[in-house]
């Protein structure tokens, strides 16, 4: 294939990149900074996966999720997880209809498009397990009947890493259902000053009505299909495999990445390339998504945990050790 035909066959990403720019712009009407979190939320949306957002209280985790929801013309529901929350509070329950003399299923808040779960680690294991089928298979089985979820279906969950009282650690099987885990840091000094200034300029009000929708349901599904066409060279597929394989043989890790992690890196790298206006994946795309894809799927050995090591530090070591294809 000559160079002219190669360029003629390249994907048209103009609508995607324009939409991403508009989403960023709308969210930044209220949020200062946090570009990495916003970009990874968009990556997860286009890669058709769920996100776990972790950060201390007050760093705009929930607010950013709500702003993202307002940029999308799709169904939205918010569930506040508490220790007394039951599976039926999430999935729904069967209610007896006296007029028709039969039971009817009343759908719970999880039957929507974008689901914001606040403080997911506050609910007990029974309620957390109700999300397993929903997140993985995009369906819920209640009283022997299976109810499919509408597309797109996108779960954003938040948790606080500091406060442990009244919380339940998420099991590894559920953590693996999340495509990405985003760690939200404090803003730097300059950003915090800008937060104060802009909040003061808005008369101390975060008016979410200022955020206008950018994408409709059909457009989101079309862009997700477009992302799956992003080209990746065979040597980069081998690079992903080597990175994940090395997590299974690293002396600091008790549990490495699974084949599901490899597939997640691939789809997220495609989405990362797309939002940056490229129809092909580069090693930099893979490295950019490696941290949020792997950090919640790796388990440190007890010795390394006691030494204060982090999974991010181990991922950095692996990136430095594995040769980058060019």
N, C-alpha and C positions, 0 to 999 in steps of 0.2 A: 504493500500500500504506500503510495507516494505521500509527501508531506501535505499537499493540497487536499487530498481526500481525507487524511487524518484529521485536519482541522475542520473540514466540512461535517464530519461525523461527531464532533464534540458536543457535549450536552449544553443546552441553553439554561444557564443558572441565573439569568437576570431577574426573574420573578422571585426566586428564592433569596438571593442576596439583597434585593430591595426590601422584601418582607422582613428579613432579619434586621436590617438597618432600622426599619420602622419600629419593630418590637423593642429594640435597644433604646431608641429615642423616646418611645412612650414610657418605658420603665424609668428612664433617667429623668423624667419630669419630676419624680419624687425621690428616687434612690440616687445617692451619690456614690460613685465608685462601684465596687463589687462586680467589675467587668467579668472576672473569671467565673463567678457563680452564675451570672446571667447567660454567658456563652454556653456553659455546660448544661444549663436548663434547656436551652434551645437545641443543643446537640442531642440530649435525651429525647426531647419531643420528636425530632426528625428521625432519630434512630429507633423510635417506638419502644422506649423502655422507661422504667420507673426510677425515681431519684430519692435518696435519703440525704437530707440536709442537716448537718450537725454544726452547732455553734452555741456559744453562751447566750443567755437572754439579752435581747436588745440590739442584735446585729442585723435586724431586718429580714430574718429567714421567712417568717410567715407573711410579712408585708410584700416581699418580692414575689412570693408564690401567688398571692392575691392579685398583684399587678400583672403578672404573666397571664393569669386567667382572664383578666379584663381585656387583654389584647387579642384574645381568641373568642370568636363567636360560637362557643360550644357550651354544653352544660357544665355547671360547676357546683360542687358541694364541699362543705367543710365539716370534718368530724373531729371533735375534741376527745382524745382518748383519756379515759380516767380508769382507776382501779375497779370500779363497779360496772364498767361497760360490758355488755353481753354480746355474743355473736349476732343475735337477732337485732340488736340496735344498729348493727352495721349492714347486715345482709337483708334484713326484713323478716317478716313473719306471716304465717297464715292466720287469717281472721275469718270467723264464721259469719256468713251473710244470712241473716234471718229471713229476708225476703225471698232469696233464691234457694235457701236450705242447702248451702254448700260452702266450703271453705274457699276463700280468695287470698291470693298471695299479695301482700302489701310490700312493695319494694322499699328497701332501705336506702340510705344516702349514698351507698357505694355504687348504685345504679345511676351513673352520670358519666361525663367524659373526662373532666379533670377533677380529681379527688385530692383535697388537701387534708392530710391527717396530722393534726397537731399533737406533738409529744407522744409519738407512737409507742415509746417504751414505758408508758404509764399503764397500759392495759395488760391484763394477765395473759398467760400463754393461750388459754382457750379462745380469747378474742383475737389475738394475733394470728392464731392458726386459721381463723376464718378467712384471712386474706390470702392464704397460700394458693388455693385454686383460682381465686379471682385475679391475682397478679400474674400467675404463670400461664393459665389457660384462657383468661379473659371470659370466664363464665362462673356462675355460682350455682351450686346444687343445694336445694332446700326441699326437705320432705320428699326426696326422690325425684324431683323435677329439676332439670337443668335450664338455667336462664342465661343466654349469652349477653355479653356486654357490647354496647354500641362502640364503633370506632369513630374517632380515636378514643383510647382509654389510657389515661396517664395518671399515675399515683405520685404525689409529692408528699413525703413524710418528713417531719422535723423531729429532732430530739436534742436534748441538752446534755452535753458530756460531763458536766460538773455535778449537778444535783442527782444523787443516787437514791435518796430516800423516797420510797413509794414508787420505784421504777422496777421494770422487769427487763433483763438483758435479752435482746433479740437473738433467737437461735441462729446458728450459722445457715441453716436451710432457708430461713426467711431473708437474712441479709443477702443471700445469693440471688434472691428474686429481684433485688434492686440493680438496675443497670449501672448506676453511678452512685458514689457517696461523695458529696461535696462538703468540704470543711470550710466554714465561713470565719475568717479572721476578724479581729478588730480593724477599723479604719486607721490609716496613719494620721498624723497630726493635721496635715493640710486638708485631708478629706473631712476630718471631724469639724474643723473650722467651717468648711463649706456646708456641711450638714446643718450646723447651727444657723449660718447665714440664710440658707434657702428656707429652712423651717420658719425663721423669723419673717422672711419676706412673704411667706404664705400665711401670715397671721397665726402661726402655731397650729395649722390645720393640714392634715394629709387628705386632700380631696380626691378620692379615687375616681370620681366622676370625670375628672380631667382626662383620664386614660381612654383612648378610643380603640375600638377593635380593629385589628389589622388583617386577620385571616379567618375565613369561614371554614366550616367542617370539611367540605369537599376539597378546598385548597390545601388543608393540612394533610389529608390523605394522599393527594397528588404529589405534594412535596416529599412525603415519606417514600413514595414509590420512586421518585426521581433520585433520591439519595442512594437507594439500593443499586443504582446504575453507575455510581462513581467508580472509576477504574482504579484497580490496585494491581501492581506488578507482582509476579510470582515470587520474586526475591523478597518483597515486603511481607507476603504471607509467611514465608519461611522465617523472617525476622520476628514476627509476632509469635510464631510457634516456639522459637528459641527463647524469647523473653519469658513466656509462660512456663516452658519446660524448666527453665533455670529456677523458678520459684519453688519447684518440687524437690530440688536438690540443694537448696541453700541452707547452710548450717544454722542460720538464725531463725528459720521458719519451721514451725511444727506442721502447718498446713499450707500447701501451695495453691496455685490457681487451677481451676478445672477447665475442660474444653469449653464450658459455657463462658468462662472468662475470655478465652481466645476469641470466640465469636463476638463477644461484647466489644472487645478492642477493635475488631474489624469494622463492625457497624458504626461505632462511635468515631473511628478515624475517618470513615467515609463522610459522616455528617460534619465533622470538624473541617474537612477539606471543603465541603460544599459551602458552609457559612463563611468561609474565607475566599469564596469565588473561584475555587479550582475544581475541575472534574476529574482529578486524579489525586491519589493519596501519596504523601511524602513521609519519610521517617519522622519528621517533626510532628506531623499529625498523630502518629502512633505514640510518640513520647508524651505529647500533650494530654492524651486521654488515658495514659497508662495509670497515672496516680488515682484518679477518681474511679476507674474500673476495678483496680486491684486492691485498694487500701482496706476495704471491708471484707475482702475474700481471703486475705492472708492472716494466718495466726502465728505470732511470735512464739518461740520456745519460752518456757517459764524463766530460764536464765536470762534471756535477753529482755524480757519484760521487767525483771527485777533491776536490770542495769539501766532501765529507762529508754531502751531503744524504741523506735517507731517503725511502722510498716512503710511509711513514706521514705525513711532513710534507707531501708533495705531496697525499695524500688529504685532509688537513686543509684545505689551500688550496682544493681543489675543492669541498669541503663549504661553505666560507665564501663561495665565489663563486657557486654555483648557488642560485637562489632556491628557498626551501622552500615547497611548496604548503600551504595551510591550508584 
